[in-house]
Amino acid sequence: MDRKQVRHVPVEDAEHRLVGLVSYRSIVRMTSEGMHSETKGHLPVSTIMETSPLSVAPETATLEAIDLMRTHKVSCLPVVKNDKLVGLVTERDFMPIAYQLLEDKLLAGE
């Protein structure tokens, strides 16, 4: 995650169904709780992943996804179709949109 600058890793079963989500926050939490020192680096992902992550369908409206993320204080929503993981939407995905809207608003105010 650190090398690739990835903050979220979905966990799937053999049939590509979403079974969990590992986040940068879960790694930090594990480290702060000292779990890594007890296991000498051999800690199964299942012990730190969020096992019931909030998810959306591909058809979910962008504003609804943003609202869900804000309401539930999550920075990532797995996108699931027919019980299969098809993607992730994250706060970072909305940054270019927010930047453009802010720029347009500020330039319009001149």
N, C-alpha and C positions, 0 to 999 in steps of 0.2 A: 504494500500500500504506500509506503514511504517513497520507495524508488520511483514508482509510476505516478505519484501524487494523486492517488485514488483515495477517496474518503469513505466509500461504501462498497461492500462486496456482497452480492446476493449469494445465498447458499441454496442449491437445488438438490433434489433427490435424483435417482437414476432415470426417472421419467420427466425430468426438467420441470418439476413442480417446485414452486418456491416454498422452502421450509424454514428460512431464516434470513437475517441480514446482519452482517458484521459491519460496524461503523467505526470510524476513527475514535469516536467517543467511547465505544465499548472497549477498545484497546487501552485508552487512557484510564478508564475506570478499572480495568483489570490490573493495570500497572500500579495505580494508586492504592488498590486494595492488597497489593503484595501477592496476588495469585500466581504471577509468573515465577517468583522466586521459589515457591513451594514445589513447582512441577519441573523446574530446570528447563523451561522452554517447550515442554511437551504437553501442552494444554489443548484438548480438542476444541475445535471451533464451536461445537454445540454448547460448550459451557459458557461462552460469552456472547453468542449471537442472540439477537432479538428473535424469538420464535414465532411471534405473531405480528409481523410488521404490517402496518397500515399500507394498503395497496389501492391502486386505481385501475380502471379498464382503459384501453387505448382511446375510447370514445369520450372519456371524462373531459369536460371543458377545462381549459387552462385556468380560468379564474377559480373554478371549484378546486382544482389541485392546489393552487396557491392558498386558498382558504383553509383547506385540510392541513397543509403544512404549517400554517400559522397557528391554527386552533390547537393542533396536537403537538406543536413545537418539535417538528421533525424536519430534517433537511434533505430527506430523500423519500421518494415514493416508488416502490417497485410497480411496474406496469404488467398486469397479468391478463391474459386472454385464454379462455377455455382451460383454466387451472395451470397454464404454462407461463413462465416468465418470458416476456417479450422485450423488456427494456427497463430503464430506470429514468426517472425525472428528478433532478436535484435543484437546489437553490442556484447553483452555478449556471444551470440552463436558462434561468430567468434574468441573469445579469446583463446580457447584451440588450434585452428588451427594455429593462429598467434604465440602462444607460441611454438608449436612444430616446425613450420617452422624456427623461430628465433633460437631455440635451435639447430636444425639440421645445420643451416648455421654457427653458432658460433663454433660448434664442428668440422665441416668440415674444418674450418679455422685453426685448431690446427696443 
